[in-house]
Amino acid sequence: MTISDKNEDLLKSIMESFDRIKHVDSGDLPDIDLYMDQVTTFMDEKMKPTTRHPETDKILTKTMINNYAKNDLLPPPVKKKYSKEHMLVLIFIYYFKNVMSITDIQQILGPLTDQYFDAKDGMSLKDIYDEVFSLRDEEVSLLKENVESCFRYAHGLFEDAREEDRDFLKHFAFICLLCLDVYTKKLLIEKLVDQIREEGQEKKKKEEKTK
């Protein structure tokens, strides 16, 4: 079943939107420590394309940053200034908060910042950030293939529906497929976080026994 020209244009627009999604390269981070106003300005400039309403949506606010520090998601600033590593942690938080609870974010960021934030030798937080995003382009390509497949499948349904309802039902089916994908991945993330939490508790118990 072929897709209408209108929906082919929609699919093309969706594919093009993937190409506009960019992560902040660690090399683009300022070489100097920043005050909070400078941090929020930098994040807004770099990550606006990822927002639904770029003209009004805020990436970060002072209140958000203060709450992250209060909830032990972000190490405290030094003399009210934030380093490159603070910026990297904020970027991780920005992505995580859309799919994870504050408690779960604490669980995975805590060990990361404890061990690698401001590390003097060995692997740094920047190394981890760069490694995580090194395969971004390849992953986006795979994601585009999957989304296009779901789109074409959904828009091959409901051919017998009333013409005035047909496009809505096809879009609804596409949204359902995407939601199922997000839901199952969210469940997987929660299981992984729970495993990390359990392993951390076991490690703590063993350390207490050896004291």
N, C-alpha and C positions, 0 to 999 in steps of 0.2 A: 504494500500500500504506500503510495507516494504521499509526501507531506505537502501541504499547500504552500504557495510562495510566501504567504504571510508568516507561517510558522518556520519556514526555512530561514527567513530574515531574523526571526526571533532566536533561532538556534545560532545563527551567525553572530548575533549580538552577545549571546551568552558566552560563546567561545572567545570573542574579543575581550570580554570583561576579565577572563582569566589572565590574559596577557597584560592587563593593567595592574594586576596584583603584584606588588613588589615588597620584599622584606628589606629592612634597613641593613645595609652592608656594614660590618663592624669597622671597615676602613673609613666610612662616612661620619663616624662619631667624632665629635670635637676632641682635640688634643688637650684641652684644658677642662678643669672642673667647672660645673655650671651651677648657678643659683636656680632656685625652683622655677622662677618665671622663664628662665632660659631653657630649662628642661621641657616645660609644657609647650613653649613655642617651637622648639626643635621637633618634638614628637608630632605636633599638629602638622607641621610642614612636611614631614617625611611620610606620615601614615594616613593623611586625609583620603587618598584614593581608595582606601579599604573600607571607608564608611558608607553608610546607606545614603546619608544626606550631608555631603561634604560642606555645604554652606552653613550648617547649624550644628552638626555633631562635633562633640569634643572628644579628643583622644585621651587626654589627661587633664585633670584639674588639681589645684593645690589640695583640695579636700581628699581626692582620691589618693594622692601620694602620701598625705599624712595618715590616712587610714591604712595604707599598705604597711607603713612603718609601724603603726600601732599594733597591727595584727601579725607582726614579725614576718611579713612577706618580703620586706625590703630593709637591708641594713641601714642604720641611721647615717645621715650625711655627716661629713666632717666640716665643722665650721660653716654649716648651712650650705655646703657645696656638695654636688653630686658628681661622682666620677664616671668614667666610661663603663665600669662594671655595674654601677647603679643603673645606667641606661639599659644595659643588656638585660638586667633583671626586670626592669619595667616593661621591656618589649615582650619577654616571656609571659609576664602577668597579663599583658594586653591580649595575647592570643589565648591564654588559658582561661581567663575569666568568662569567656563566652560559652564554655562547655563544662567547666569544673567549678565546684564549690570552693569557697575560701579555705575551708578546712583541708580539702584535697590539694589545693595549690600549696598550702603550708607544708603538707606532707612531702611533696616532691621538690619544692624549692629549698626547704630547710637544709637537707643534707648537701644540696648543691652549693648554697652560699656558705655553709659552715666549713666545707672542705676547700672550695675553690675561689671564693671571693677574696680578692687581694692576696692570692697565693704568691709566695716569694719564689718558689721553684716548682718544677714539674708542670703538669697541665694547668692551664688557667681557665677562667670563665670564658674568656674570648675564644680560646681553642675549642671549647665545648660548643659555643654558639656557632662558630664557623663550621664545625663538623656536622652539626644538626642541619644547617641550611645548605650544606654543600650539594645535596641531591635535590634541591627544591625544584629546579627546572624539569628534571626527569619525573618527579612526582606529579607536578602540575600537568605534564603531558599525559601521564596515565589517568589522572583525574578527568581531564578533558575527554578522553576516549570513553571512560565509564559514563560520564554525564551525557555525552552524545548518544550512547547506546540506550540509556534509560529514556532520553527524550524521544528517540525514534520509536521505541517500544510503546511508550505511553500515547504517542500521537498516532499510533496505528489502531488504537482502541476506540470504542464507541462510534463506529461508523454507522450504526443503525439508529443512533440517537437523533432527536430532532435537530435540525440544522442550526437553529438559534442557540441550542445548548451544547453543541458538539465541541466547540473550542474550549469552553469552560471545563467540561468533563475531561478532556484530554489534558489540560493544564493541571486539573485536580489530581489526575492519576500520576502525572509527572512529579508533582509536589509530594504525593504519598510515597513514591519510590525514593525520593531524596530524603524524606523524613525517616524512612525505615533504615536507610544507610547511616544517617546521623545517629539514630537511636541505638543501633547495634554497636557502632563504634564507641558511643558514650558508655554503654555497658562494659565494653572491653576496657576502656580507660579506667573505669571505677574498679574493676577487678584487679588491674595492674597496680593501682594506687593502694588498694587493700593489701595486696601481697607485699608491697614495699613497707607498709605500716606494720604488718605482722613480722616481717623479717627484722625491722628496726627494733620492735619490742623484744624479740628473741635475743638479738644481739645485746640489748641493754641488760636483760636478765643474766646472760652469761658473764657480762662484765661485772655486774654486781656480785655474782658468786665468787669471782676471782679476787675480789677486794679483801 
